[in-house]
Amino acid sequence: MKHPSLEQNFPEIYGILQKEMTRQKNGIELIPSENYTSQAVIEATGSHFTNKYSEGYPHKRYYGGQQFTDMIEEQAIEKAKKIFNAEHANVQPLSGAVMNIATYFALLEPGDTILGMDLSHGGHLTHGHPVTHMSKIFNFVRYKTDLSNDGKIDFDNLREMALKHKPKLILAGFSAYSRNLDWKKFKEIADEVGAITMADVSHIGGLIAGKVLDNPLDFGFDVMTTTTHKSLRGPRGGLILSKQKYAKAIDKAVFPGLQGGPLMHAVYAKLVCFAEADTPEFQTYSQQVLKNAKILCEELRSLGYTPLSGGTENHLIMIDITKNGLTGHEAETALDNAGMTLNKNMIPDDPRKPLDPSGIRLGTPAITTRGMKEIEMKKIAHFMDRAIRNHKDLKALSQIHSEITEMCIDFPVPGIE
Ligand code: DSN
């Protein structure tokens, strides 16, 4: 019996995917947490490993038929340990939120205190924002950045808070911060108060694997979490790396503590992604991500935009766009209409609301994957500037979109002709 393809069986559903692929091909993707995976990662994600239940861990499963799932999970663990110089890896977390929640439960008791970065200063929802369930279970206290010192983390304040609150865990990590973190200082403060150190490097995991940014595990951090789909360019999912002494607690917290069956097609795709990250080509890619971010940031500055934190040391740029007369929402919409996708974002102590904040956030992992370099970064800054200056003129925005589509022809998205 011949099985019909998606296109043959459900042409209308198939058509939506075609439209999304055209959107990805004809636009400029500037959301710093997005990327284009390789064709190999797409194939692995869409593979028959999706048919398999594999609760448990290699050689300790609750279902039969695990010869090959054991093989891919063991290989993914070994590759992850190698590229991140880690003693232990858990490759099963379904997502970034799940990986962080599992880590809290592995290391802490309900009511314990976690010192993490304030959301509007660049932290993440899963780092204890009051709207999350975790904020009701653990006691989160928040450090901020120092607006008078280029928005860098205020380590004097962080240390004072650590001495005052005696956190059981100090969490370093961000989703909207463009500076390098001083892992050594975090570790020193944590050691002074006897706290466990956790780094959430979801945004920069690929840049660490690509050896262009420092690895917190090399500074003695206890645990490091990362999503696999951002700068690491793999399938959507999470990864927990740790010292061996936390291995058992972390594995138990992921399964059976929090998750049921792992997504083995995602584990398979993570293996492919880790193998790709373990190549000189990935290091060259990571270097270019950083170079591109610097050039894009400086060109935007020269056009009259104000990068927060005084610039960028990673893949990410934050801009207070109200200084140019628009809100974050207005800028996001105008740029979308002109074929450039980024996101509105809160800025430190933002007086505006999350759905229409003062900032925009952009980054270079996806455009670098397409092969764009210095010349294209300058062009993109000028496209952005034109779109922002003409944000009410739909005809002008549409003209910019046409020019962008033209430019994109020379920079194919992997797997899309
Ligand atoms: N949504 C991710 C980001 O864009 O930073 C983090 O969860």
Residues whose N, C-alpha, C, O or C-beta is under 5 A from the ligand:
A	BS01	DSN	S33 S175
